[in-house]
Amino acid sequence: MARETQIVVTGIGLISALGNLESSWYSLLEGKSGISWYQPFAELVSKPLGLVGNVPTSLERLTKLVVSDALRDAGLSQPMTDCGVVIGSSRGSQAVWEQLARELGTREFLSREAGEKINASTRIIDSVYEKLPSLPHASISLSPFPMASLGDWLDTLPHQAALSVARQIRTSGPVLAPMAACATGIWALARGFELIQTGQCQQVLAGAVEAPITRLTLAGFGKMGALATTGCYPFDQNREGLVLGEGAAILVLESAELALRRGVPIYGQLRGFGLTCDAHRISAPDPEQRSASAAVKQCLSRSQLSTAELDYIHAHGTATKLNDYHEAQLIKKLFPQGVAVSSTKGATGHTLGASGALGAAFCLMALKHQCLPPCAGNKQPEFDLDLVRVPRQGQIRHVLCLSFGFGGQNAVMAFSSLAN
């Protein structure tokens, strides 16, 4: 039986409300938060948000920046004609579509306002047609507002980020664009892992990009009662909901053999993953946690790790009542011996589809620096967990990253230091 290929991470590109990879990491360790008050849309009240800049950014801008940073970090340059691309997003170009809808809606309103004048003109011209039957009726347009060009609207379809990366690195390799709600980031890394394991690629750019600060996203989460009103406090007694954040993380995955041949630094090894679905409710986890437990067990089995070997869990930790309660119960049930836990969303905000990719990047930074990031925003823990409250140094060999998305999507991934 052939020896299984080891998959390692040699480069990371990350942008969050805290900055790039390095500034985000050290801000986490210093207890800083990138969450602040913004009112990006005049018709909506101000909210705590995790913005990359002072105004909502674009998916295209985030994508280009993190790809460039990831390649630079891995010591790679363009073109990368055989590289695989697996880039996901749960919201995609929703902001662009909302803007197009508003523009078209405005045009329709103006057309109705001008309706009486149009009808009067139509009657006059129709009388002309009666006298000049030889004129082709369709040759004259009566529309005072001809359809405006939608530009390159094909570039706003759900796979835009993945195709943008493919064009940026000029690859002709496989290009995938997974979408699994807030589990998208881990799902994308899993697909990249498989492309290398199956021999289709030696290198893959994998991760997720999210620019979710749109009117519809804010209104939707607000209607659900899921948005926080003061800040994000994962696993805290006073948690009140999630804070939306912009962000992106793309990892350079490659076979350990190629990475060692290139002589580049390695963050860690991607050991395995577990992917399941609750098939329970669209917006609430299965209270029995059967599928979530199965995802963790699958991941550990594929990674050839036991629960006792884990040194850290980067939790999904959204600071919503349901997620934190069920996640805490899951961890306590599967890790009765105890394991260090933290969530970084209290500092970055919840980046939805990109959150798992950001979590994976922070797991790898923990392996690199042998230091665990604190649970940002947690002041009064509600659950009996070994929450990391301040940066914690120690021997860190094996870590787990958890992601749970709407629709019951469960995604779990394990990373190890290369020495193991």
C-alpha positions as CSV (number, residue, x, y, z in Angstrom):
1,M,0.0,0.0,0.0
2,A,1.4,3.4,-1.0
3,R,2.4,5.8,1.7
4,E,-0.2,8.5,2.3
5,T,0.9,12.0,1.2
6,Q,1.6,14.4,3.9
7,I,-0.1,17.8,3.3
8,V,1.5,20.9,4.8
9,V,0.9,24.6,4.9
10,T,3.7,26.8,3.6
11,G,2.0,30.2,3.2
12,I,-0.9,32.1,4.7
13,G,-2.6,35.3,3.5
14,L,-5.1,36.8,6.0
15,I,-7.0,40.0,6.4
16,S,-9.4,40.8,9.2
17,A,-10.6,43.8,11.1
18,L,-7.3,43.5,13.0
19,G,-5.2,43.8,9.9
20,N,-3.0,41.3,8.0
21,L,-1.8,37.9,9.4
22,E,0.9,39.3,11.7
23,S,-1.0,42.3,13.0
24,S,-4.1,40.2,13.6
25,W,-2.1,37.6,15.5
26,Y,-0.3,40.0,17.7
27,S,-3.4,42.1,18.3
28,L,-5.1,38.9,19.5
29,L,-2.3,38.2,21.9
30,E,-2.5,41.9,23.2
31,G,-6.2,41.6,23.8
32,K,-7.1,44.2,21.1
33,S,-10.3,44.1,19.1
34,G,-11.1,45.2,15.6
35,I,-14.8,45.7,16.3
36,S,-16.1,49.2,16.4
37,W,-19.3,51.1,15.8
38,Y,-20.3,51.9,12.2
39,Q,-23.3,53.0,10.2
40,P,-22.4,51.9,6.7
41,F,-26.0,52.5,5.4
42,A,-28.0,55.6,6.3
43,E,-31.3,53.7,6.4
44,L,-30.0,51.2,9.0
45,V,-29.0,52.0,12.6
46,S,-25.3,51.9,13.6
47,K,-24.0,48.5,14.8
48,P,-20.8,47.1,16.2
49,L,-19.0,45.6,13.1
50,G,-15.6,44.3,12.2
51,L,-14.6,46.3,9.1
52,V,-11.3,46.0,7.3
53,G,-11.5,49.8,6.6
54,N,-13.8,52.6,7.4
55,V,-16.4,51.6,4.8
56,P,-17.4,48.1,3.5
57,T,-14.8,46.6,1.3
58,S,-15.3,44.5,-1.9
59,L,-14.9,40.8,-2.4
60,E,-12.5,41.4,-5.3
61,R,-10.2,43.6,-3.3
62,L,-10.0,41.2,-0.4
63,T,-9.3,38.3,-2.7
64,K,-6.4,39.9,-4.5
65,L,-4.7,41.1,-1.3
66,V,-4.8,37.7,0.5
67,V,-3.6,35.8,-2.6
68,S,-0.6,38.1,-3.0
69,D,0.2,37.8,0.7
70,A,-0.1,34.0,0.7
71,L,2.2,33.6,-2.4
72,R,4.7,35.9,-0.9
73,D,4.6,34.1,2.4
74,A,5.2,30.7,0.7
75,G,8.0,32.0,-1.5
76,L,6.0,31.5,-4.7
77,S,5.5,33.7,-7.8
78,Q,3.1,33.8,-10.7
79,P,2.2,32.2,-13.0
80,M,1.3,28.9,-11.2
81,T,-0.1,27.0,-14.1
82,D,-0.7,23.7,-12.4
83,C,-1.9,25.0,-9.0
84,G,-5.3,24.0,-7.8
85,V,-7.7,26.7,-6.5
86,V,-10.4,26.1,-3.9
87,I,-11.9,29.4,-2.7
88,G,-15.3,29.6,-1.1
89,S,-17.6,32.3,0.1
90,S,-21.1,32.2,1.7
91,R,-22.2,35.6,0.6
92,G,-20.1,36.0,-2.6
93,S,-21.0,39.2,-4.6
94,Q,-24.2,39.8,-2.7
95,A,-23.3,43.5,-2.2
96,V,-23.0,44.0,-5.9
97,W,-26.3,42.3,-6.6
98,E,-28.0,44.4,-4.0
99,Q,-26.6,47.6,-5.6
100,L,-27.8,46.4,-9.1
101,A,-31.2,45.7,-7.6
102,R,-31.4,49.1,-6.1
103,E,-30.4,50.8,-9.4
104,L,-33.0,48.8,-11.4
105,G,-35.6,49.5,-8.8
106,T,-35.0,53.2,-9.0
107,R,-35.2,53.1,-12.8
108,E,-38.5,51.2,-12.6
109,F,-39.9,53.9,-10.1
110,L,-38.8,56.7,-12.5
111,S,-40.5,54.9,-15.4
112,R,-43.8,54.7,-13.5
113,E,-43.5,58.4,-12.6
114,A,-43.1,59.2,-16.3
115,G,-45.9,56.8,-17.3
116,E,-48.6,59.3,-18.1
117,K,-46.3,61.3,-20.4
118,I,-45.2,58.0,-22.1
119,N,-48.8,56.9,-22.6
120,A,-49.7,60.3,-24.1
121,S,-46.7,60.0,-26.5
122,T,-47.7,56.4,-27.4
123,R,-51.2,57.5,-28.4
124,I,-49.8,60.2,-30.7
125,I,-47.3,57.9,-32.3
126,D,-49.9,55.1,-32.7
127,S,-52.1,57.6,-34.7
128,V,-49.1,58.2,-36.9
129,Y,-48.7,54.4,-37.5
130,E,-52.4,54.3,-38.6
131,K,-51.6,56.8,-41.3
132,L,-48.3,55.3,-42.3
133,P,-48.9,51.5,-42.2
134,S,-45.7,50.9,-44.3
135,L,-43.5,51.8,-41.3
136,P,-42.4,48.8,-39.2
137,H,-43.9,49.4,-35.8
138,A,-41.0,47.8,-33.9
139,S,-38.5,50.2,-35.5
140,I,-39.2,52.9,-32.9
141,S,-38.5,52.5,-29.2
142,L,-40.7,54.3,-26.8
143,S,-38.7,53.5,-23.7
144,P,-37.4,56.8,-22.1
145,F,-35.1,54.7,-19.9
146,P,-33.3,52.1,-22.0
147,M,-31.8,49.2,-20.1
148,A,-28.5,50.2,-18.6
149,S,-25.6,47.9,-19.1
150,L,-25.0,45.6,-16.2
151,G,-21.3,45.5,-17.1
152,D,-19.4,42.2,-16.4
153,W,-22.3,40.7,-14.4
154,L,-20.9,37.2,-14.9
155,D,-18.1,38.2,-12.6
156,T,-20.6,38.5,-9.8
157,L,-21.8,34.9,-9.8
158,P,-21.1,32.8,-6.7
159,H,-17.8,31.4,-8.0
160,Q,-16.3,34.8,-8.6
161,A,-13.7,34.7,-5.9
162,A,-12.4,31.3,-7.1
163,L,-12.2,32.4,-10.7
164,S,-10.6,35.7,-9.7
165,V,-7.8,33.7,-8.0
166,A,-7.4,31.4,-11.0
167,R,-7.0,34.4,-13.3
168,Q,-4.6,36.1,-10.8
169,I,-2.2,33.1,-10.7
170,R,-3.0,32.1,-14.4
171,T,-3.6,28.5,-13.6
172,S,-5.3,25.8,-15.7
173,G,-5.6,23.4,-12.8
174,P,-8.9,22.5,-11.1
175,V,-10.9,25.4,-9.7
176,L,-13.6,24.8,-7.1
177,A,-15.9,27.2,-5.2
178,P,-17.5,25.4,-2.3
179,M,-20.3,27.1,-0.4
180,A,-21.5,25.7,3.0
181,A,-22.6,28.6,5.1
182,C,-20.2,29.3,8.0
183,A,-18.5,26.0,7.4
184,T,-17.3,27.1,4.0
185,G,-13.7,27.9,5.0
186,I,-13.0,24.4,6.5
187,W,-14.8,22.8,3.6
188,A,-12.6,24.6,1.1
189,L,-9.4,23.4,2.9
190,A,-10.8,19.9,2.9
191,R,-11.3,19.9,-0.8
192,G,-7.8,21.3,-1.3
193,F,-6.4,18.5,0.9
194,E,-8.2,16.0,-1.3
195,L,-6.8,17.4,-4.6
196,I,-3.3,16.8,-3.3
197,Q,-4.0,13.5,-1.7
198,T,-5.5,12.1,-4.9
199,G,-2.5,13.3,-7.0
200,Q,-4.4,15.9,-9.0
201,C,-2.2,18.7,-7.7
202,Q,1.0,19.2,-5.8
203,Q,0.0,22.7,-4.7
204,V,-3.4,24.3,-3.9
205,L,-4.5,27.7,-2.8
206,A,-7.4,27.1,-0.5
207,G,-9.5,29.2,1.8
208,A,-12.5,31.6,1.8
209,V,-13.3,35.3,1.3
210,E,-16.2,37.2,2.8
211,A,-17.4,40.8,2.4
212,P,-20.7,40.4,4.2
213,I,-21.5,44.0,5.3
214,T,-24.6,44.5,3.1
215,R,-28.0,45.9,3.8
216,L,-29.7,42.5,3.3
217,T,-27.3,40.6,5.5
218,L,-27.6,43.1,8.3
219,A,-31.3,43.3,8.0
220,G,-31.6,39.5,7.8
221,F,-29.5,38.7,10.9
222,G,-31.2,41.6,12.7
223,K,-34.6,40.2,12.0
224,M,-33.5,36.9,13.4
225,G,-32.4,38.6,16.6
226,A,-28.9,37.2,16.1
227,L,-26.9,40.5,16.0
228,A,-25.2,41.9,19.1
229,T,-26.0,45.4,20.2
230,T,-22.8,46.2,22.1
231,G,-20.1,43.7,21.2
232,C,-19.1,40.1,20.8
233,Y,-18.6,37.9,23.9
234,P,-18.1,34.2,23.1
235,F,-19.0,31.8,25.9
236,D,-19.7,34.7,28.2
237,Q,-22.7,34.9,30.6
238,N,-23.6,38.2,29.0
239,R,-23.3,37.2,25.3
240,E,-26.0,38.7,23.2
241,G,-25.3,37.6,19.6
242,L,-22.8,37.8,16.8
243,V,-21.0,40.7,15.3
244,L,-20.5,40.6,11.5
245,G,-17.0,41.0,10.3
246,E,-15.2,41.2,6.9
247,G,-12.2,38.9,6.3
248,A,-10.4,36.4,4.2
249,A,-7.8,33.7,4.7
250,I,-6.1,31.7,2.0
251,L,-3.6,28.9,2.7
252,V,-0.9,27.5,0.4
253,L,-1.2,23.7,0.7
254,E,1.4,21.4,-0.8
255,S,2.8,18.0,-0.3
256,A,5.5,17.8,2.4
257,E,7.9,16.3,-0.2
258,L,7.6,19.4,-2.4
259,A,7.8,21.8,0.5
260,L,11.0,20.2,1.8
261,R,12.4,20.1,-1.7
262,R,11.7,23.9,-2.0
263,G,13.3,24.4,1.4
264,V,10.6,26.8,2.7
265,P,9.4,27.2,6.3
266,I,6.3,25.1,7.2
267,Y,3.6,26.2,9.5
268,G,2.2,22.8,10.2
269,Q,0.6,19.7,8.8
270,L,-3.0,19.4,7.8
271,R,-3.9,16.0,9.4
272,G,-7.5,15.4,8.5
273,F,-11.1,16.6,8.5
274,G,-14.7,15.7,9.2
275,L,-17.7,17.0,7.4
276,T,-21.3,16.2,8.3
277,C,-24.8,17.7,8.2
278,D,-27.5,17.7,11.0
279,A,-30.4,17.7,8.5
280,H,-32.3,19.2,11.4
281,R,-33.2,22.9,11.1
282,I,-32.0,25.8,8.9
283,S,-31.0,28.0,11.8
284,A,-30.5,25.8,14.9
285,P,-28.2,22.9,15.6
286,D,-29.4,19.4,16.4
287,P,-29.8,19.4,20.3
288,E,-28.6,15.8,20.3
289,Q,-25.4,16.8,18.5
290,R,-25.1,13.5,16.7
291,S,-23.8,14.8,13.4
292,A,-21.5,17.4,15.1
293,S,-20.0,14.6,17.2
294,A,-19.6,12.4,14.1
295,A,-17.7,15.2,12.4
296,V,-15.2,15.5,15.3
297,K,-14.8,11.7,15.5
298,Q,-14.3,11.4,11.7
299,C,-11.6,14.1,11.8
300,L,-9.7,12.5,14.7
301,S,-9.9,9.0,13.1
302,R,-8.6,10.3,9.7
303,S,-5.9,12.3,11.5
304,Q,-5.0,9.2,13.7
305,L,-5.3,11.3,16.8
306,S,-7.0,10.6,20.1
307,T,-8.9,13.2,22.1
308,A,-6.2,13.0,24.8
309,E,-3.6,14.1,22.3
310,L,-5.2,17.4,21.5
311,D,-3.7,20.6,23.0
312,Y,-6.1,23.2,21.8
313,I,-9.5,23.7,20.1
314,H,-10.3,26.9,18.1
315,A,-14.0,27.0,18.7
316,H,-16.6,28.4,16.3
317,G,-17.7,30.6,19.3
318,T,-20.1,33.0,17.6
319,A,-21.4,34.4,21.0
320,T,-25.0,33.5,20.1
321,K,-27.0,31.8,22.8
322,L,-27.6,28.5,20.9
323,N,-24.2,28.1,19.2
324,D,-22.1,28.6,22.3
325,Y,-24.3,26.4,24.5
326,H,-24.3,23.5,22.1
327,E,-20.7,23.9,21.3
328,A,-19.7,23.9,24.9
329,Q,-21.8,20.8,25.6
330,L,-20.2,19.1,22.6
331,I,-16.6,19.8,23.8
332,K,-17.4,18.7,27.3
333,K,-18.9,15.5,26.1
334,L,-16.1,14.5,23.7
335,F,-13.2,15.9,25.7
336,P,-14.0,15.0,29.4
337,Q,-10.4,15.2,30.3
338,G,-10.4,18.9,29.4
339,V,-8.7,20.8,26.5
340,A,-7.8,24.5,26.1
341,V,-10.5,26.4,24.1
342,S,-10.8,29.9,22.7
343,S,-12.7,31.8,20.0
344,T,-11.2,34.7,18.1
345,K,-14.5,36.2,16.9
346,G,-14.7,38.6,19.8
347,A,-11.9,40.5,18.1
348,T,-12.4,39.9,14.4
349,G,-16.2,39.6,14.3
350,H,-17.9,36.7,12.6
351,T,-16.7,36.5,9.0
352,L,-19.3,33.9,8.1
353,G,-17.9,31.7,5.3
354,A,-14.4,32.8,5.9
355,S,-14.4,32.2,9.6
356,G,-13.2,28.6,9.4
357,A,-10.3,29.7,7.2
358,L,-9.3,32.4,9.6
359,G,-9.6,29.9,12.5
360,A,-7.3,27.5,10.6
361,A,-4.8,30.3,10.1
362,F,-4.8,31.2,13.8
363,C,-4.4,27.5,14.7
364,L,-1.3,27.3,12.5
365,M,0.1,30.5,14.1
366,A,-0.5,28.9,17.5
367,L,1.7,25.9,16.3
368,K,4.3,28.2,14.9
369,H,4.6,30.4,18.0
370,Q,3.7,27.7,20.6
371,C,1.2,30.1,22.1
372,L,-2.6,29.9,22.4
373,P,-4.7,33.1,21.6
374,P,-7.1,34.2,24.3
375,C,-10.9,34.0,24.0
376,A,-11.5,37.6,23.0
377,G,-14.4,39.4,24.6
378,N,-14.9,36.8,27.3
379,K,-15.1,38.3,30.8
380,Q,-17.5,36.1,32.7
381,P,-17.4,32.5,31.4
382,E,-20.7,30.7,31.5
383,F,-19.5,27.2,30.8
384,D,-17.1,24.7,32.5
385,L,-14.5,24.9,29.8
386,D,-10.7,25.4,30.0
387,L,-11.1,28.8,28.3
388,V,-7.9,30.6,27.4
389,R,-8.3,34.0,29.0
390,V,-4.8,35.3,28.4
391,P,-2.1,34.2,25.9
392,R,-0.9,30.7,27.0
393,Q,2.6,29.4,26.2
394,G,3.3,25.7,26.2
395,Q,4.0,22.7,24.1
396,I,1.4,22.7,21.3
397,R,1.5,19.7,19.0
398,H,-2.1,19.0,17.8
399,V,-5.0,21.5,17.4
400,L,-8.5,21.3,16.2
401,C,-10.6,23.9,14.4
402,L,-14.4,23.8,14.6
403,S,-17.0,25.4,12.2
404,F,-20.8,25.1,12.3
405,G,-23.0,26.7,9.7
406,F,-26.7,27.3,9.0
407,G,-28.5,24.3,7.6
408,G,-26.6,22.1,10.1
409,Q,-23.2,22.2,8.3
410,N,-20.5,20.8,10.6
411,A,-16.8,21.0,9.6
412,V,-13.8,20.0,11.7
413,M,-10.1,20.1,10.8
414,A,-6.9,19.0,12.6
415,F,-3.5,20.4,12.3
416,S,-0.2,19.2,13.8
417,S,3.3,20.6,14.1
418,L,5.5,18.8,11.6
419,A,7.6,17.2,14.3
420,N,4.7,14.9,15.1
